[in-house]
């Protein structure tokens, strides 16, 4: 699962497509979410470790930095989440999930199907 700051950083990177930590921080600040550069950098590193963003090294003024790229991970993430429900909770978990899915509004169901490419 993602924390609230991870979701915000990921949302910024989704819009920016490719950016380094300072650019993500500036985007967050413009959206009213002031974070320290080091916080943004740490969160990007965690998102990379989770496989939710890609990164490459880039040479810059006397050093190097990472440039991050948003990865469309939703389908893979949702499928692994579903597999997790099955493995952790078995049949009762699947039944409960099925009941919850039946309670979705039409717009929510359509959005979920679009994201899963169903």
N, CA, C and O atoms as a GROMACS GRO file, in nm:
protein
  472
    1UNK      N    1   0.083  -0.117   0.000
    1UNK     CA    2   0.000   0.000   0.000
    1UNK      C    3   0.089   0.125   0.000
    1UNK      O    4   0.204   0.123   0.042
    2UNK      N    5   0.031   0.232  -0.048
    2UNK     CA    6   0.104   0.358  -0.055
    2UNK      C    7   0.056   0.454   0.053
    2UNK      O    8  -0.063   0.462   0.084
    3UNK      N    9   0.152   0.527   0.111
    3UNK     CA   10   0.117   0.632   0.206
    3UNK      C   11   0.069   0.755   0.131
    3UNK      O   12   0.080   0.762   0.008
    4UNK      N   13   0.015   0.850   0.204
    4UNK     CA   14  -0.041   0.969   0.140
    4UNK      C   15   0.065   1.050   0.065
    4UNK      O   16   0.038   1.100  -0.044
    5UNK      N   17   0.184   1.064   0.122
    5UNK     CA   18   0.290   1.138   0.052
    5UNK      C   19   0.338   1.063  -0.072
    5UNK      O   20   0.369   1.124  -0.174
    6UNK      N   21   0.346   0.931  -0.061
    6UNK     CA   22   0.384   0.852  -0.179
    6UNK      C   23   0.283   0.872  -0.292
    6UNK      O   24   0.321   0.884  -0.408
    7UNK      N   25   0.155   0.874  -0.256
    7UNK     CA   26   0.052   0.896  -0.358
    7UNK      C   27   0.066   1.034  -0.423
    7UNK      O   28   0.050   1.048  -0.544
    8UNK      N   29   0.095   1.134  -0.342
    8UNK     CA   30   0.110   1.270  -0.396
    8UNK      C   31   0.232   1.280  -0.488
    8UNK      O   32   0.224   1.339  -0.596
    9UNK      N   33   0.343   1.223  -0.446
    9UNK     CA   34   0.464   1.225  -0.529
    9UNK      C   35   0.440   1.149  -0.659
    9UNK      O   36   0.480   1.194  -0.766
   10UNK      N   37   0.376   1.035  -0.650
   10UNK     CA   38   0.345   0.956  -0.768
   10UNK      C   39   0.251   1.031  -0.862
   10UNK      O   40   0.266   1.024  -0.984
   11UNK      N   41   0.154   1.102  -0.806
   11UNK     CA   42   0.062   1.181  -0.888
   11UNK      C   43   0.137   1.291  -0.963
   11UNK      O   44   0.108   1.317  -1.080
   12UNK      N   45   0.231   1.355  -0.896
   12UNK     CA   46   0.312   1.458  -0.963
   12UNK      C   47   0.394   1.399  -1.076
   12UNK      O   48   0.399   1.455  -1.186
   13UNK      N   49   0.457   1.286  -1.050
   13UNK     CA   50   0.540   1.224  -1.152
   13UNK      C   51   0.454   1.174  -1.268
   13UNK      O   52   0.499   1.174  -1.383
   14UNK      N   53   0.334   1.132  -1.239
   14UNK     CA   54   0.243   1.088  -1.346
   14UNK      C   55   0.216   1.203  -1.443
   14UNK      O   56   0.213   1.183  -1.564
   15UNK      N   57   0.197   1.322  -1.390
   15UNK     CA   58   0.171   1.440  -1.473
   15UNK      C   59   0.299   1.483  -1.545
   15UNK      O   60   0.296   1.515  -1.664
   16UNK      N   61   0.410   1.484  -1.473
   16UNK     CA   62   0.537   1.531  -1.530
   16UNK      C   63   0.598   1.430  -1.627
   16UNK      O   64   0.678   1.468  -1.713
   17UNK      N   65   0.562   1.303  -1.614
   17UNK     CA   66   0.615   1.192  -1.695
   17UNK      C   67   0.758   1.158  -1.656
   17UNK      O   68   0.785   1.047  -1.612
   18UNK      N   69   0.851   1.253  -1.673
   18UNK     CA   70   0.991   1.234  -1.638
   18UNK      C   71   1.039   1.358  -1.564
   18UNK      O   72   1.016   1.470  -1.610
   19UNK      N   73   1.105   1.339  -1.449
   19UNK     CA   74   1.149   1.455  -1.372
   19UNK      C   75   1.251   1.411  -1.268
   19UNK      O   76   1.258   1.294  -1.230
   20UNK      N   77   1.330   1.507  -1.222
   20UNK     CA   78   1.418   1.480  -1.110
   20UNK      C   79   1.349   1.530  -0.983
   20UNK      O   80   1.246   1.596  -0.991
   21UNK      N   81   1.406   1.499  -0.868
   21UNK     CA   82   1.340   1.525  -0.740
   21UNK      C   83   1.303   1.673  -0.723
   21UNK      O   84   1.196   1.704  -0.671
   22UNK      N   85   1.388   1.762  -0.766
   22UNK     CA   86   1.359   1.905  -0.749
   22UNK      C   87   1.235   1.946  -0.830
   22UNK      O   88   1.154   2.026  -0.783
   23UNK      N   89   1.221   1.892  -0.949
   23UNK     CA   90   1.105   1.924  -1.031
   23UNK      C   91   0.976   1.869  -0.967
   23UNK      O   92   0.872   1.935  -0.970
   24UNK      N   93   0.985   1.751  -0.911
   24UNK     CA   94   0.869   1.693  -0.843
   24UNK      C   95   0.834   1.779  -0.722
   24UNK      O   96   0.717   1.808  -0.699
   25UNK      N   97   0.935   1.820  -0.645
   25UNK     CA   98   0.911   1.906  -0.528
   25UNK      C   99   0.844   2.036  -0.569
   25UNK      O  100   0.751   2.082  -0.502
   26UNK      N  101   0.890   2.096  -0.679
   26UNK     CA  102   0.831   2.222  -0.727
   26UNK      C  103   0.686   2.201  -0.769
   26UNK      O  104   0.601   2.287  -0.743
   27UNK      N  105   0.656   2.089  -0.833
   27UNK     CA  106   0.519   2.060  -0.873
   27UNK      C  107   0.431   2.042  -0.750
   27UNK      O  108   0.319   2.094  -0.746
   28UNK      N  109   0.480   1.971  -0.651
   28UNK     CA  110   0.404   1.952  -0.528
   28UNK      C  111   0.378   2.086  -0.459
   28UNK      O  112   0.267   2.112  -0.413
   29UNK      N  113   0.479   2.170  -0.454
   29UNK     CA  114   0.463   2.301  -0.390
   29UNK      C  115   0.360   2.386  -0.463
   29UNK      O  116   0.281   2.457  -0.401
   30UNK      N  117   0.360   2.378  -0.596
   30UNK     CA  118   0.263   2.453  -0.676
   30UNK      C  119   0.121   2.404  -0.649
   30UNK      O  120   0.024   2.479  -0.666
   31UNK      N  121   0.108   2.279  -0.606
   31UNK     CA  122  -0.022   2.223  -0.574
   31UNK      C  123  -0.056   2.238  -0.425
   31UNK      O  124  -0.153   2.180  -0.376
   32UNK      N  125   0.026   2.316  -0.354
   32UNK     CA  126  -0.002   2.342  -0.213
   32UNK      C  127   0.047   2.236  -0.117
   32UNK      O  128  -0.002   2.226  -0.005
   33UNK      N  129   0.145   2.156  -0.161
   33UNK     CA  130   0.201   2.050  -0.077
   33UNK      C  131   0.351   2.078  -0.060
   33UNK      O  132   0.432   2.024  -0.135
   34UNK      N  133   0.387   2.161   0.037
   34UNK     CA  134   0.528   2.194   0.056
   34UNK      C  135   0.603   2.081   0.128
   34UNK      O  136   0.572   2.045   0.241
   35UNK      N  137   0.702   2.026   0.059
   35UNK     CA  138   0.787   1.921   0.117
   35UNK      C  139   0.933   1.957   0.095
   35UNK      O  140   0.967   2.027   0.000
   36UNK      N  141   1.017   1.910   0.184
   36UNK     CA  142   1.161   1.931   0.167
   36UNK      C  143   1.211   1.847   0.050
   36UNK      O  144   1.156   1.741   0.020
   37UNK      N  145   1.314   1.895  -0.014
   37UNK     CA  146   1.376   1.822  -0.125
   37UNK      C  147   1.416   1.681  -0.081
   37UNK      O  148   1.393   1.585  -0.154
   38UNK      N  149   1.474   1.670   0.038
   38UNK     CA  150   1.520   1.540   0.086
   38UNK      C  151   1.403   1.443   0.106
   38UNK      O  152   1.417   1.323   0.083
   39UNK      N  153   1.290   1.494   0.149
   39UNK     CA  154   1.171   1.411   0.166
   39UNK      C  155   1.124   1.357   0.032
   39UNK      O  156   1.094   1.238   0.019
   40UNK      N  157   1.118   1.444  -0.067
   40UNK     CA  158   1.075   1.403  -0.202
   40UNK      C  159   1.173   1.300  -0.257
   40UNK      O  160   1.131   1.199  -0.314
   41UNK      N  161   1.300   1.325  -0.241
   41UNK     CA  162   1.403   1.234  -0.290
   41UNK      C  163   1.391   1.096  -0.224
   41UNK      O  164   1.402   0.994  -0.291
   42UNK      N  165   1.368   1.094  -0.094
   42UNK     CA  166   1.352   0.968  -0.021
   42UNK      C  167   1.229   0.893  -0.071
   42UNK      O  168   1.235   0.772  -0.092
   43UNK      N  169   1.118   0.964  -0.089
   43UNK     CA  170   0.995   0.901  -0.136
   43UNK      C  171   1.014   0.844  -0.276
   43UNK      O  172   0.968   0.733  -0.304
   44UNK      N  173   1.080   0.918  -0.364
   44UNK     CA  174   1.107   0.868  -0.499
   44UNK      C  175   1.191   0.740  -0.493
   44UNK      O  176   1.167   0.646  -0.569
   45UNK      N  177   1.289   0.738  -0.405
   45UNK     CA  178   1.371   0.618  -0.387
   45UNK      C  179   1.288   0.499  -0.342
   45UNK      O  180   1.309   0.387  -0.389
   46UNK      N  181   1.194   0.522  -0.253
   46UNK     CA  182   1.106   0.414  -0.206
   46UNK      C  183   1.014   0.366  -0.318
   46UNK      O  184   0.992   0.246  -0.333
   47UNK      N  185   0.961   0.460  -0.395
   47UNK     CA  186   0.874   0.422  -0.507
   47UNK      C  187   0.953   0.342  -0.610
   47UNK      O  188   0.898   0.250  -0.672
   48UNK      N  189   1.080   0.376  -0.630
   48UNK     CA  190   1.165   0.300  -0.721
   48UNK      C  191   1.186   0.159  -0.667
   48UNK      O  192   1.178   0.062  -0.743
   49UNK      N  193   1.212   0.147  -0.538
   49UNK     CA  194   1.233   0.016  -0.477
   49UNK      C  195   1.107  -0.071  -0.488
   49UNK      O  196   1.117  -0.194  -0.496
   50UNK      N  197   0.990  -0.009  -0.490
   50UNK     CA  198   0.863  -0.082  -0.504
   50UNK      C  199   0.830  -0.111  -0.650
   50UNK      O  200   0.730  -0.178  -0.678
   51UNK      N  201   0.913  -0.061  -0.742
   51UNK     CA  202   0.889  -0.085  -0.885
   51UNK      C  203   0.784   0.004  -0.947
   51UNK      O  204   0.734  -0.026  -1.055
   52UNK      N  205   0.751   0.113  -0.880
   52UNK     CA  206   0.645   0.201  -0.929
   52UNK      C  207   0.697   0.316  -1.014
   52UNK      O  208   0.620   0.384  -1.082
   53UNK      N  209   0.827   0.339  -1.010
   53UNK     CA  210   0.890   0.437  -1.097
   53UNK      C  211   1.023   0.380  -1.146
   53UNK      O  212   1.083   0.296  -1.079
   54UNK      N  213   1.067   0.424  -1.259
   54UNK     CA  214   1.199   0.388  -1.312
   54UNK      C  215   1.290   0.508  -1.289
   54UNK      O  216   1.244   0.620  -1.272
   55UNK      N  217   1.419   0.483  -1.289
   55UNK     CA  218   1.512   0.595  -1.277
   55UNK      C  219   1.640   0.566  -1.354
   55UNK      O  220   1.676   0.451  -1.380
   56UNK      N  221   1.706   0.676  -1.390
   56UNK     CA  222   1.837   0.667  -1.456
   56UNK      C  223   1.923   0.779  -1.401
   56UNK      O  224   1.873   0.881  -1.354
   57UNK      N  225   2.052   0.759  -1.407
   57UNK     CA  226   2.145   0.863  -1.360
   57UNK      C  227   2.164   0.968  -1.468
   57UNK      O  228   2.164   0.937  -1.588
   58UNK      N  229   2.179   1.092  -1.425
   58UNK     CA  230   2.203   1.201  -1.517
   58UNK      C  231   2.313   1.289  -1.458
   58UNK      O  232   2.310   1.324  -1.339
   59UNK      N  233   2.409   1.325  -1.541
   59UNK     CA  234   2.514   1.414  -1.497
   59UNK      C  235   2.460   1.556  -1.490
   59UNK      O  236   2.390   1.602  -1.580
   60UNK      N  237   2.492   1.624  -1.381
   60UNK     CA  238   2.452   1.764  -1.366
   60UNK      C  239   2.562   1.838  -1.292
   60UNK      O  240   2.649   1.775  -1.232
   61UNK      N  241   2.560   1.966  -1.295
   61UNK     CA  242   2.661   2.054  -1.236
   61UNK      C  243   2.754   1.989  -1.133
   61UNK      O  244   2.730   1.997  -1.013
   62UNK      N  245   2.855   1.926  -1.180
   62UNK     CA  246   2.957   1.870  -1.091
   62UNK      C  247   2.917   1.743  -1.018
   62UNK      O  248   2.986   1.703  -0.924
   63UNK      N  249   2.810   1.681  -1.059
   63UNK     CA  250   2.768   1.559  -0.990
   63UNK      C  251   2.670   1.479  -1.073
   63UNK      O  252   2.665   1.491  -1.195
   64UNK      N  253   2.595   1.400  -1.005
   64UNK     CA  254   2.493   1.320  -1.071
   64UNK      C  255   2.363   1.328  -0.992
   64UNK      O  256   2.363   1.358  -0.872
   65UNK      N  257   2.254   1.301  -1.060
   65UNK     CA  258   2.124   1.292  -0.996
   65UNK      C  259   2.043   1.187  -1.069
   65UNK      O  260   2.076   1.147  -1.181
   66UNK      N  261   1.937   1.144  -1.005
   66UNK     CA  262   1.846   1.051  -1.070
   66UNK      C  263   1.736   1.128  -1.140
   66UNK      O  264   1.686   1.229  -1.090
   67UNK      N  265   1.700   1.079  -1.256
   67UNK     CA  266   1.582   1.128  -1.326
   67UNK      C  267   1.482   1.014  -1.323
   67UNK      O  268   1.511   0.902  -1.365
   68UNK      N  269   1.364   1.044  -1.271
   68UNK     CA  270   1.261   0.942  -1.251
   68UNK      C  271   1.158   0.948  -1.362
   68UNK      O  272   1.130   1.053  -1.418
   69UNK      N  273   1.102   0.830  -1.393
   69UNK     CA  274   1.001   0.820  -1.497
   69UNK      C  275   0.884   0.740  -1.441
   69UNK      O  276   0.902   0.635  -1.381
   70UNK      N  277   0.765   0.793  -1.463
   70UNK     CA  278   0.644   0.725  -1.418
   70UNK      C  279   0.628   0.594  -1.495
   70UNK      O  280   0.651   0.589  -1.616
   71UNK      N  281   0.588   0.491  -1.427
   71UNK     CA  282   0.563   0.360  -1.486
   71UNK      C  283   0.414   0.331  -1.470
   71UNK      O  284   0.360   0.345  -1.361
   72UNK      N  285   0.349   0.291  -1.578
   72UNK     CA  286   0.208   0.256  -1.569
   72UNK      C  287   0.200   0.118  -1.505
   72UNK      O  288   0.202   0.016  -1.573
   73UNK      N  289   0.190   0.116  -1.375
   73UNK     CA  290   0.197  -0.007  -1.298
   73UNK      C  291   0.060  -0.054  -1.249
   73UNK      O  292   0.049  -0.161  -1.190
   74UNK      N  293  -0.044   0.024  -1.273
   74UNK     CA  294  -0.173  -0.003  -1.211
   74UNK      C  295  -0.223  -0.145  -1.236
   74UNK      O  296  -0.264  -0.214  -1.143
   75UNK      N  297  -0.221  -0.187  -1.361
   75UNK     CA  298  -0.275  -0.320  -1.391
   75UNK      C  299  -0.197  -0.428  -1.315
   75UNK      O  300  -0.257  -0.516  -1.253
   76UNK      N  301  -0.065  -0.422  -1.321
   76UNK     CA  302   0.018  -0.520  -1.251
   76UNK      C  303  -0.006  -0.513  -1.101
   76UNK      O  304  -0.017  -0.616  -1.034
   77UNK      N  305  -0.014  -0.391  -1.048
   77UNK     CA  306  -0.034  -0.371  -0.905
   77UNK      C  307  -0.169  -0.426  -0.860
   77UNK      O  308  -0.178  -0.495  -0.758
   78UNK      N  309  -0.274  -0.396  -0.936
   78UNK     CA  310  -0.407  -0.445  -0.900
   78UNK      C  311  -0.416  -0.596  -0.908
   78UNK      O  312  -0.479  -0.659  -0.824
   79UNK      N  313  -0.354  -0.655  -1.010
   79UNK     CA  314  -0.357  -0.801  -1.020
   79UNK      C  315  -0.281  -0.866  -0.905
   79UNK      O  316  -0.326  -0.967  -0.851
   80UNK      N  317  -0.168  -0.809  -0.866
   80UNK     CA  318  -0.094  -0.866  -0.753
   80UNK      C  319  -0.171  -0.846  -0.623
   80UNK      O  320  -0.164  -0.930  -0.533
   81UNK      N  321  -0.245  -0.735  -0.613
   81UNK     CA  322  -0.329  -0.713  -0.497
   81UNK      C  323  -0.439  -0.819  -0.489
   81UNK      O  324  -0.468  -0.871  -0.382
   82UNK      N  325  -0.499  -0.850  -0.604
   82UNK     CA  326  -0.602  -0.954  -0.607
   82UNK      C  327  -0.545  -1.091  -0.570
   82UNK      O  328  -0.607  -1.167  -0.496
   83UNK      N  329  -0.425  -1.121  -0.622
   83UNK     CA  330  -0.361  -1.248  -0.587
   83UNK      C  331  -0.333  -1.253  -0.436
   83UNK      O  332  -0.344  -1.358  -0.374
   84UNK      N  333  -0.296  -1.138  -0.380
   84UNK     CA  334  -0.272  -1.129  -0.236
   84UNK      C  335  -0.396  -1.157  -0.154
   84UNK      O  336  -0.390  -1.226  -0.053
   85UNK      N  337  -0.510  -1.104  -0.199
   85UNK     CA  338  -0.637  -1.130  -0.130
   85UNK      C  339  -0.665  -1.280  -0.130
   85UNK      O  340  -0.703  -1.337  -0.027
   86UNK      N  341  -0.646  -1.344  -0.245
   86UNK     CA  342  -0.673  -1.487  -0.256
   86UNK      C  343  -0.579  -1.566  -0.165
   86UNK      O  344  -0.623  -1.656  -0.093
   87UNK      N  345  -0.450  -1.534  -0.169
   87UNK     CA  346  -0.355  -1.612  -0.089
   87UNK      C  347  -0.369  -1.586   0.061
   87UNK      O  348  -0.348  -1.677   0.141
   88UNK      N  349  -0.403  -1.464   0.100
   88UNK     CA  350  -0.415  -1.433   0.243
   88UNK      C  351  -0.548  -1.476   0.304
   88UNK      O  352  -0.552  -1.526   0.416
   89UNK      N  353  -0.656  -1.457   0.230
   89UNK     CA  354  -0.788  -1.476   0.288
   89UNK      C  355  -0.867  -1.592   0.229
   89UNK      O  356  -0.973  -1.628   0.281
   90UNK      N  357  -0.817  -1.652   0.121
   90UNK     CA  358  -0.885  -1.766   0.061
   90UNK      C  359  -1.024  -1.732   0.011
   90UNK      O  360  -1.052  -1.619  -0.027
   91UNK      N  361  -1.111  -1.832   0.012
   91UNK     CA  362  -1.247  -1.816  -0.039
   91UNK      C  363  -1.326  -1.705   0.031
   91UNK      O  364  -1.394  -1.628  -0.037
   92UNK      N  365  -1.321  -1.694   0.164
   92UNK     CA  366  -1.397  -1.586   0.229
   92UNK      C  367  -1.354  -1.447   0.180
   92UNK      O  368  -1.437  -1.357   0.166
   93UNK      N  369  -1.226  -1.430   0.156
   93UNK     CA  370  -1.176  -1.302   0.106
   93UNK      C  371  -1.228  -1.272  -0.033
   93UNK      O  372  -1.264  -1.159  -0.064
   94UNK      N  373  -1.232  -1.374  -0.118
   94UNK     CA  374  -1.283  -1.358  -0.254
   94UNK      C  375  -1.432  -1.325  -0.251
   94UNK      O  376  -1.478  -1.240  -0.327
   95UNK      N  377  -1.507  -1.392  -0.164
   95UNK     CA  378  -1.650  -1.365  -0.151
   95UNK      C  379  -1.672  -1.221  -0.105
   95UNK      O  380  -1.756  -1.150  -0.161
   96UNK      N  381  -1.598  -1.178  -0.005
   96UNK     CA  382  -1.612  -1.041   0.045
   96UNK      C  383  -1.576  -0.940  -0.064
   96UNK      O  384  -1.647  -0.841  -0.083
   97UNK      N  385  -1.467  -0.964  -0.135
   97UNK     CA  386  -1.426  -0.875  -0.243
   97UNK      C  387  -1.535  -0.868  -0.349
   97UNK      O  388  -1.566  -0.761  -0.400
   98UNK      N  389  -1.593  -0.981  -0.383
   98UNK     CA  390  -1.700  -0.987  -0.482
   98UNK      C  391  -1.819  -0.903  -0.437
   98UNK      O  392  -1.878  -0.830  -0.517
   99UNK      N  393  -1.854  -0.913  -0.309
   99UNK     CA  394  -1.964  -0.833  -0.255
   99UNK      C  395  -1.934  -0.684  -0.263
   99UNK      O  396  -2.020  -0.603  -0.298
  100UNK      N  397  -1.811  -0.648  -0.231
  100UNK     CA  398  -1.771  -0.507  -0.237
  100UNK      C  399  -1.775  -0.455  -0.381
  100UNK      O  400  -1.817  -0.342  -0.405
  101UNK      N  401  -1.733  -0.538  -0.475
  101UNK     CA  402  -1.736  -0.497  -0.616
  101UNK      C  403  -1.880  -0.477  -0.664
  101UNK      O  404  -1.906  -0.388  -0.746
  102UNK      N  405  -1.972  -0.558  -0.614
  102UNK     CA  406  -2.113  -0.541  -0.651
  102UNK      C  407  -2.170  -0.410  -0.599
  102UNK      O  408  -2.268  -0.358  -0.654
  103UNK      N  409  -2.110  -0.356  -0.493
  103UNK     CA  410  -2.159  -0.231  -0.434
  103UNK      C  411  -2.100  -0.106  -0.501
  103UNK      O  412  -2.138   0.006  -0.466
  104UNK      N  413  -2.010  -0.124  -0.597
  104UNK     CA  414  -1.952  -0.010  -0.667
  104UNK      C  415  -2.058   0.062  -0.748
  104UNK      O  416  -2.150   0.001  -0.803
  105UNK      N  417  -2.044   0.195  -0.755
  105UNK     CA  418  -2.128   0.272  -0.846
  105UNK      C  419  -2.086   0.240  -0.988
  105UNK      O  420  -1.974   0.195  -1.011
  106UNK      N  421  -2.173   0.263  -1.082
  106UNK     CA  422  -2.145   0.233  -1.223
  106UNK      C  423  -2.019   0.303  -1.270
  106UNK      O  424  -1.938   0.243  -1.341
  107UNK      N  425  -2.001   0.428  -1.233
  107UNK     CA  426  -1.883   0.502  -1.277
  107UNK      C  427  -1.755   0.443  -1.217
  107UNK      O  428  -1.652   0.438  -1.284
  108UNK      N  429  -1.762   0.398  -1.091
  108UNK     CA  430  -1.646   0.335  -1.028
  108UNK      C  431  -1.613   0.203  -1.095
  108UNK      O  432  -1.496   0.171  -1.116
  109UNK      N  433  -1.715   0.126  -1.128
  109UNK     CA  434  -1.693  -0.002  -1.195
  109UNK      C  435  -1.630   0.019  -1.332
  109UNK      O  436  -1.537  -0.052  -1.369
  110UNK      N  437  -1.681   0.116  -1.407
  110UNK     CA  438  -1.626   0.144  -1.540
  110UNK      C  439  -1.480   0.187  -1.530
  110UNK      O  440  -1.398   0.146  -1.611
  111UNK      N  441  -1.449   0.270  -1.432
  111UNK     CA  442  -1.311   0.315  -1.413
  111UNK      C  443  -1.220   0.199  -1.377
  111UNK      O  444  -1.108   0.190  -1.427
  112UNK      N  445  -1.266   0.111  -1.290
  112UNK     CA  446  -1.188  -0.007  -1.252
  112UNK      C  447  -1.164  -0.098  -1.372
  112UNK      O  448  -1.053  -0.146  -1.393
  113UNK      N  449  -1.267  -0.120  -1.452
  113UNK     CA  450  -1.252  -0.203  -1.572
  113UNK      C  451  -1.156  -0.138  -1.671
  113UNK      O  452  -1.077  -0.207  -1.736
  114UNK      N  453  -1.163  -0.005  -1.683
  114UNK     CA  454  -1.072   0.065  -1.775
  114UNK      C  455  -0.928   0.048  -1.727
  114UNK      O  456  -0.839   0.021  -1.808
  115UNK      N  457  -0.904   0.064  -1.598
  115UNK     CA  458  -0.770   0.051  -1.545
  115UNK      C  459  -0.715  -0.090  -1.558
  115UNK      O  460  -0.596  -0.109  -1.582
  116UNK      N  461  -0.802  -0.188  -1.543
  116UNK     CA  462  -0.760  -0.327  -1.556
  116UNK      C  463  -0.759  -0.374  -1.701
  116UNK      O  464  -0.716  -0.485  -1.731
  117UNK      N  465  -0.806  -0.287  -1.789
  117UNK     CA  466  -0.815  -0.317  -1.932
  117UNK      C  467  -0.902  -0.442  -1.956
  117UNK      O  468  -0.864  -0.532  -2.030
  118UNK      N  469  -1.019  -0.443  -1.890
  118UNK     CA  470  -1.114  -0.554  -1.903
  118UNK      C  471  -1.228  -0.515  -1.995
  118UNK      O  472  -1.318  -0.595  -2.019
   0.00000   0.00000   0.00000
